[in-house]
Amino acid sequence: MNDHDMNIDASDARYLDHTRDYRDELRELLDAANHKTGISRYRLCKQMGIDSGTLSNVLSKRRHFSLEKLMELLALLGYRITFTGSSSAKRYQDAPPAEKKKKRKASLKKD
């Protein structure tokens, strides 16, 4: 079976990317919040002052949130972003100060 048989063209390629990123986890958090508290995506958008289409585009991986908007949305859901050093950062401990780069990993913490 080739791409033509599946009716897929280059414009549809973005839907074939199954790589998970923060938007997949954000979708899960929004679904859980809706199930638990009944808060809708529309209501969250109104609280944040954004169009619901913007959230839809982010969740469908056509756009990204700014860090500020992501932090605002997560705060409304009771989460915050934290950054921690990774274990691979140890290899830079002996490097001269100008070359030291700490690898950071973002994670979500429930408040």
N, C-alpha and C positions, 0 to 999 in steps of 0.2 A: 504494500500500500504506500503510495507517495503522497506528498502534500496536496496535490491536485485532487486525489481521490477523497481526501478528508475535507476539502473545501477550505483550506487554510492558506492565507497569503501573508505577506510580510507585515501588513497592518495588524494582523491577529497574533503576531509572535509574542507580544507582551503577555497574552493570556496563557502561553505555554510555559512561562517561567514559574516553576514550582518552588523556587528558593524562598525559604521562610525568612522574613525580616520583621522589624518592629511592627509593621502594619498588620501582620497576621496576629501577633499577640495583642495589639490594640483592638482588633476586631473581636477577639475572644473576651477581652476585658469588658468591652461595650455590651456584648451579648450577655455576659454574666451579670453586669450591673442592671441591665434591662430585666432579666429574669428575677433577680433578687429584689430590686427596689422599684421596678416599673418605669425607671427613667428612660425616656426615648432619646434616640440620636438627635432628633429634631430639637428637643428641649435643651440638650447639651449645646447644640450649635447656637441656639438663641442666647443661652447664658454666656457663651464665649464671644458672641458678636460675629459669627461667621455664617456663611451660606451653607445650607445642608449639602449642596452639590460639591462644595470643597471637601467636606468629610467623605462623601461618596468617592470622589476622585482619589483621595489619599488611601482609603481602604481597598480600592481596586488597583492600587499601585501605579496610578497615572501621575500622581503628584506626591510631594512630601510636605509634612508640616515643618514650620520653623521650630527650633528647639524651644522657643518661648511658648508657642501655641501647644506643642506637645506637652510641655510641663504644666500648662494651664489645664488642659484636658485631663491629664493624669491626676492632678490635684482635685479636680471635681469628682473623680472616681475614687479618691482616697489613696492614691499612690504618689510616689516621688521617684525621681531618677537619681541614682547615686553612681559614682565612679570609684572603682577600686583598682589597685595595681594587680597585674597578673604575675604568675610565678615566672614567666619568661622574662620579666623585667630584671630579674636577678643578674642575668648575664651582662647587664650594663653597669653594674655597681662599680666595677674596676675601671671603667672608661674615664678618660679625662672629662672634666665638667662640661665642656662645650659639646661633647659627643653623647652625653647621657640623655637618653630618651626613655621615658617610662611608658610602657605599654599600658593602656587603660582599658578596662572593660566596664561597660555600662550595665546596670541591672535595675530592676524595679523593686522597690520596697513598699510594702503595705504600711500605711501610717496607723 
